[in-house]
Amino acid sequence: MANTSSRTLRLLSLLQTHRYWPGTELADRLGVSARTLRRDVDRLRELGYPVEARRGIDGGYQLAAGAALPPLVIDDEEAVALTVCLQAATQGAVEGIAESSVKVLAKVAQVLPVRLRRRVEALRAMTVRAGWDGAPATGVDPGLLTDIALACRDAERLRFAYTAANGRRTDREVEPHRLVSLGRRWYLVAYDLTRHDWRSFRLDRLTGPAGTGARFRPRDLPGGDAAAFVRAGIGNLPMPYQVEAVIAAPEETVRARIGRWSTVEAIDETHTRVRVTTDSLEWPLMALGVVDAEFRVVSPPELRDRVRDWGARFGRAAAEAPVSR
């Protein structure tokens, strides 16, 4: 049987993964009696964790919200995901939280095991952030990010399968250079050994990356700026949507909120025209909401339809009673 301290941590970890645990199932998971489980629950309560108990034949336990934030137990993958998100937040991805994110990131990094700290530090050192072009980068497993970051830092060749925009799948072997966080995407800038030229690869289209064990002498990237290299490549791709909207707010207000990734033009003292070229309608819609002012969509018609859908959904959410769980 595990000692008391490790068993208590195991209990806390289990309580954090489910909203409600039947007592018998929880005791079986821990390999203890119902009486020992009750003692362990009491021990967590003494440490400040608000564990609620339900009595009866279907009795069990759940971790409730408390008045203060107690320590959390997270696994390796969750720790890496947390630090990836905090690193993005320190770059100002969400207004007003950069300073707090730096403080939290410092606390997390201090207690990370060496094996995880090495991966997170590699990601920090090998990532070039190109500003917030909409929502933060998503859709990529943190483990994959750190694996590729380590290959960049250690100058180790990578092999992977890559699916192009037209659906064609090819096998690639590359010399990884840098990761770039741009818009809602992550990109790998690398020298393609098959095509004998520099390329950028969207990480959400990349599968099965594996180090070959072969080291290489890093090459000089043309222009030296990985973010600019990715931007140039994206600029050559067709963008299906040309978004135009008029916002009932002064130009300086709009520019401060979303001017980093859109064309902003004053119409008069209280109205501003915004233009965006994009391959997705989701983040322009969120951006228009971020300005916190009335707006009118000029084009495309698909965005007007999306606004109506979101408006109806939000209206229902505000009108309906909360769903009991």
C-alpha positions in Angstrom: 0.0 0.0 0.0 1.2 3.5 -0.8 2.3 5.6 2.2 -0.2 8.2 3.5 1.3 11.3 1.8 1.5 9.7 -1.7 -2.0 8.2 -1.3 -3.4 11.6 -0.4 -1.9 13.1 -3.5 -3.3 10.3 -5.5 -6.7 10.9 -4.0 -6.5 14.6 -4.8 -5.5 13.8 -8.4 -8.5 11.5 -8.8 -10.9 14.1 -7.4 -9.6 16.7 -9.8 -10.3 14.5 -12.8 -14.1 13.8 -12.2 -16.9 15.9 -10.9 -18.2 13.1 -8.7 -16.7 9.8 -7.5 -18.8 7.0 -6.0 -17.1 6.1 -2.7 -16.7 2.4 -3.5 -15.1 3.2 -6.8 -12.7 5.7 -5.3 -11.7 3.3 -2.5 -11.0 0.5 -5.1 -8.9 2.9 -7.2 -6.8 3.7 -4.1 -6.8 0.1 -2.8 -8.1 1.1 0.7 -11.1 0.5 2.8 -14.0 2.9 3.1 -12.8 3.9 6.5 -9.3 4.8 5.3 -10.8 6.7 2.4 -12.8 8.8 4.9 -9.7 9.6 6.9 -7.8 10.6 3.7 -10.7 12.9 2.7 -10.6 14.5 6.1 -6.9 15.0 5.7 -7.5 16.9 2.4 -10.1 19.0 4.1 -7.6 20.0 6.8 -5.2 21.1 4.0 -7.9 23.4 2.6 -9.5 21.3 -0.1 -13.3 21.6 -0.1 -14.3 17.9 -0.5 -18.1 17.4 -0.4 -19.5 14.0 0.7 -22.8 12.4 -0.2 -24.2 9.8 2.2 -26.3 6.8 1.4 -26.1 3.7 -0.8 -25.0 5.8 -3.8 -22.7 8.0 -1.6 -19.5 9.5 -2.9 -17.2 12.5 -3.0 -16.5 15.5 -5.2 -14.2 18.4 -5.1 -16.1 21.7 -4.8 -15.2 25.3 -5.3 -13.7 26.9 -2.3 -13.1 30.4 -0.9 -9.4 30.2 -1.7 -7.4 28.4 -4.4 -5.6 25.4 -3.0 -2.6 23.7 -4.6 -3.4 21.6 -7.7 -1.9 18.3 -8.8 -1.2 18.1 -12.5 0.6 15.5 -14.7 3.5 16.0 -17.1 1.4 16.7 -20.1 -0.8 19.2 -18.2 2.3 21.0 -16.9 3.7 21.4 -20.4 0.3 22.6 -21.7 0.1 25.1 -18.8 3.5 26.6 -19.5 2.9 26.8 -23.2 -0.3 28.9 -22.6 1.5 31.0 -20.0 4.3 31.8 -22.4 1.8 32.9 -25.0 0.1 35.1 -22.4 3.3 36.8 -21.4 3.5 38.1 -25.0 0.3 40.0 -24.5 -2.1 37.7 -26.3 -4.8 38.8 -24.0 -4.8 42.4 -22.9 -4.0 43.1 -19.3 -2.7 39.7 -18.1 0.9 39.8 -19.3 2.4 40.8 -16.0 0.4 38.2 -14.0 1.4 35.6 -16.5 5.1 36.3 -16.1 4.7 35.8 -12.3 2.8 32.6 -12.6 5.2 31.2 -15.2 8.1 31.9 -12.9 6.4 29.9 -10.1 5.6 27.0 -12.4 9.0 26.9 -14.0 10.7 26.8 -10.5 9.0 23.6 -9.5 9.0 21.7 -12.8 11.0 18.5 -12.8 14.3 18.7 -14.7 13.0 16.6 -17.6 10.0 18.9 -18.1 12.0 22.1 -17.6 14.3 21.1 -20.4 11.4 20.7 -22.8 9.7 23.9 -21.8 13.0 25.9 -22.0 13.6 24.5 -25.4 10.2 25.6 -26.5 10.7 29.1 -25.1 14.2 29.5 -26.8 13.1 28.0 -30.2 9.8 29.9 -30.6 9.4 33.1 -32.5 6.2 34.9 -31.7 4.9 37.1 -34.5 2.2 39.0 -32.5 -1.4 38.2 -31.9 -3.2 37.9 -35.2 -6.5 36.9 -33.8 -7.0 34.0 -31.4 -4.0 32.4 -29.8 -2.4 29.5 -31.6 -4.3 26.3 -31.1 -4.8 22.8 -32.4 -1.4 21.3 -31.6 -0.4 18.8 -28.9 2.0 20.4 -26.4 4.1 17.2 -26.4 4.5 17.6 -30.2 5.5 21.2 -29.7 8.2 20.4 -27.2 9.5 17.5 -29.2 10.0 19.7 -32.2 11.5 22.5 -30.1 14.1 20.0 -28.7 15.0 19.0 -32.3 15.4 22.7 -33.2 17.6 23.3 -30.2 19.7 20.2 -30.5 20.1 20.5 -34.3 18.6 17.0 -35.0 17.1 16.1 -38.3 13.4 15.3 -38.3 11.2 13.0 -40.4 7.4 13.4 -40.6 4.4 13.0 -42.9 2.9 16.3 -44.2 -0.5 16.9 -45.7 -0.6 19.9 -48.0 -3.6 22.2 -48.4 -4.7 20.2 -51.5 -4.8 17.0 -49.4 -1.6 15.5 -50.9 0.5 13.6 -48.3 4.2 13.4 -48.5 7.1 12.2 -46.4 9.6 14.9 -45.4 13.1 15.0 -43.8 14.1 18.4 -42.6 16.7 20.3 -40.6 14.4 22.1 -38.1 15.2 25.8 -37.5 12.5 27.6 -35.4 8.9 27.3 -34.3 6.7 30.3 -35.2 3.4 31.2 -33.4 1.4 33.3 -35.9 -2.3 33.9 -35.8 -4.2 30.8 -34.8 -1.4 28.5 -36.1 2.0 27.1 -35.2 4.6 26.7 -38.0 7.9 24.9 -38.3 10.5 26.7 -40.3 13.0 24.2 -41.6 15.4 23.3 -44.5 13.7 20.6 -46.6 16.4 18.1 -47.5 14.2 16.6 -50.4 13.5 19.9 -52.1 16.8 21.5 -51.1 15.1 24.7 -50.0 13.6 26.4 -47.0 10.0 25.7 -46.2 7.4 26.5 -43.5 5.1 23.7 -42.3 1.8 24.1 -40.4 2.1 21.8 -37.3 -1.6 20.8 -37.4 -0.9 19.2 -40.8 2.2 17.4 -39.6 2.1 13.8 -38.2 4.5 11.3 -36.8 7.5 13.5 -36.2 10.6 11.6 -35.2 14.2 12.5 -34.7 16.6 10.6 -36.9 19.5 10.9 -34.5 21.5 12.7 -37.2 22.9 16.1 -36.2 23.4 18.9 -38.6 25.3 22.2 -38.8 22.6 25.0 -38.7 22.2 26.9 -41.9 21.5 30.6 -42.2 17.8 31.4 -42.9 17.4 33.9 -45.8 16.6 37.2 -44.2 17.3 35.8 -40.7 13.7 36.4 -39.5 11.6 33.2 -39.1 8.4 35.1 -38.5 8.9 37.2 -41.6 9.6 34.0 -43.6 6.3 32.5 -42.5 4.4 35.7 -43.2 5.8 35.9 -46.7 4.7 32.3 -47.4 1.2 32.9 -46.1 1.0 36.1 -48.1 1.3 34.1 -51.3 -1.6 31.8 -50.4 -5.2 32.6 -51.5 -7.3 34.0 -48.8 -11.0 33.3 -49.4 -12.5 36.0 -47.2 -12.2 39.8 -47.6 -13.9 41.1 -44.4 -15.1 44.7 -44.1 -17.0 46.2 -41.2 -17.9 49.6 -39.8 -17.5 50.1 -36.1 -19.2 52.8 -34.1 -16.0 53.8 -32.2 -13.2 56.3 -32.8 -10.2 55.2 -34.9 -7.8 55.3 -31.9 -10.0 53.0 -29.9 -10.3 50.5 -32.7 -6.6 50.7 -33.6 -5.6 50.1 -30.0 -7.8 46.9 -29.8 -7.4 45.2 -33.1 -5.1 47.4 -35.2 -2.2 45.0 -35.1 -3.8 42.6 -37.5 -6.3 44.7 -39.5 -6.4 47.8 -41.7 -8.1 50.6 -39.8 -9.4 53.7 -41.4 -11.3 56.6 -39.8 -14.7 57.5 -41.4 -15.4 60.3 -39.0 -14.8 61.1 -35.3 -17.1 58.3 -34.1 -17.0 55.7 -36.9 -14.1 53.5 -38.2 -13.8 51.1 -41.2 -11.9 47.8 -40.6 -10.7 45.5 -43.4 -9.2 42.0 -42.8 -8.1 39.3 -45.2 -8.5 35.9 -43.7 -9.1 32.2 -44.3 -11.5 31.9 -41.4 -14.5 33.9 -40.2 -14.3 32.9 -36.5 -11.5 35.2 -35.3 -12.7 38.3 -37.2 -16.0 37.9 -35.5 -14.4 37.6 -32.1 -12.2 40.6 -32.9 -15.2 42.7 -33.7 -16.7 41.8 -30.4 -13.5 42.7 -28.6 -13.8 46.3 -29.6 -17.0 46.4 -27.4 -18.9 48.8 -29.7 -21.8 48.6 -32.2 -20.7 47.4 -35.6 -22.1 46.7 -39.1 -20.7 44.0 -41.4 -20.3 45.3 -44.9 -18.9 42.0 -46.4 -18.9 39.1 -46.9 -22.5 37.9 -46.6 -21.2 34.7 -44.9 -20.0 36.8 -42.0 -23.4 38.5 -41.6 -24.9 35.0 -41.4 -22.4 34.0 -38.8 -23.2 37.1 -36.7 -26.9 36.2 -36.8 -26.1 32.6 -35.7 -23.9 33.7 -32.8 -26.4 36.4 -31.8 -29.3 33.9 -31.7 -27.2 31.4 -29.7 -26.0 34.0 -27.2 -29.6 35.3 -26.8 -30.8 31.8 -26.0 -27.9 31.3 -23.5 -28.9 34.5 -21.7 -32.6 33.6 -21.6 -32.6 30.0 -20.6 -32.2 28.7 -17.1 -28.9 27.3 -16.1 -28.4 23.6 -16.9 -28.2 21.5 -13.7 -25.4 18.9 -13.6 
